[in-house]
Amino acid sequence: MSDNHEIGACGSACYICLSKESGACQGCEKSQPLLIEKAGYGCPFYECARRLDVANCLRCEKRSCDLKRGLSKGYCPAYTCLVVGDTGA
């Protein structure tokens, strides 16, 4: 599957994500250790998807949750940490 069709754990298409576009994000699985190292926490979308054993939010049976309600570029740890440089401190 090409990068244009890759879907992140949050359910967003990776090709529209600025952290992916900038090259800072190498995808959810590969970027998780970098986020933990730089920000001190991992992506809550990735952790939730792994915990529920789904590929991403789109595959989740829950129709609504706090993570989905908070989804925005500014909320995404990969975006804020890897692109903007905010470590949450």
PEQUI-V904656 format. One record per residue. N is the residue number from 1. RES is the residue in one letter. PHI is phi as a letter, one per 40 degrees, with the letter a starting at -180 (* if undefined). OMEGA is omega in whole degrees, -180 to 180 (* if undefined). D_LAST is the distance of its C-alpha to the last C-alpha in Angstrom with 1 decimal. Layout:
((N:RES:PHI:OMEGA:D_LAST) (N:RES:PHI:OMEGA:D_LAST))
//
This chain:
((1:M:*:-179:36.5) (2:S:c:179:35.2) (3:D:d:-180:31.6) (4:N:c:-179:32.8) (5:H:b:-180:33.3) (6:E:c:179:30.2) (7:I:b:179:28.3) (8:G:c:179:24.7) (9:A:d:-180:23.9) (10:C:c:-180:22.8) (11:G:g:179:26.3) (12:S:c:176:25.7) (13:A:c:-176:27.9) (14:C:c:-176:26.0) (15:Y:c:177:28.1) (16:I:c:-176:26.5) (17:C:c:-179:22.9) (18:L:c:179:21.5) (19:S:c:176:19.5) (20:K:c:-180:22.8) (21:E:c:-178:24.8) (22:S:c:-178:22.9) (23:G:g:-180:23.4) (24:A:c:-179:19.7) (25:C:b:179:20.3) (26:Q:b:-176:23.3) (27:G:h:-173:23.5) (28:C:d:-175:21.8) (29:E:c:-178:23.2) (30:K:c:-177:22.8) (31:S:c:-178:19.2) (32:Q:d:179:18.0) (33:P:c:179:17.8) (34:L:c:177:16.1) (35:L:c:180:13.3) (36:I:c:179:13.0) (37:E:c:-175:13.2) (38:K:c:-174:10.7) (39:A:b:-178:8.0) (40:G:g:178:9.2) (41:Y:a:178:11.0) (42:G:c:179:14.1) (43:C:c:-180:15.5) (44:P:c:177:16.8) (45:F:c:179:19.8) (46:Y:c:-179:20.8) (47:E:c:179:20.5) (48:C:c:180:22.5) (49:A:c:178:25.1) (50:R:c:-179:25.6) (51:R:c:-179:25.9) (52:L:c:179:28.4) (53:D:f:174:30.1) (54:V:b:-179:30.1) (55:A:c:-178:29.5) (56:N:a:-179:27.3) (57:C:d:-179:26.8) (58:L:c:-179:30.2) (59:R:c:-178:31.9) (60:C:c:180:30.5) (61:E:c:178:33.1) (62:K:c:-179:30.8) (63:R:c:-178:31.4) (64:S:a:176:28.4) (65:C:a:-178:25.1) (66:D:c:180:21.7) (67:L:c:-179:20.3) (68:K:c:179:23.1) (69:R:c:-178:22.7) (70:G:c:-175:19.1) (71:L:c:174:20.0) (72:S:a:179:19.3) (73:K:d:-179:18.1) (74:G:c:-179:14.9) (75:Y:c:-175:14.3) (76:C:c:-180:15.1) (77:P:d:179:12.5) (78:A:c:180:14.9) (79:Y:c:-175:15.1) (80:T:c:-177:11.6) (81:C:c:-172:10.6) (82:L:c:-178:14.0) (83:V:b:-177:15.5) (84:V:c:179:13.2) (85:G:g:177:10.8) (86:D:c:179:7.5) (87:T:b:178:5.4) (88:G:g:-178:3.8) (89:A:c:*:0.0))
//
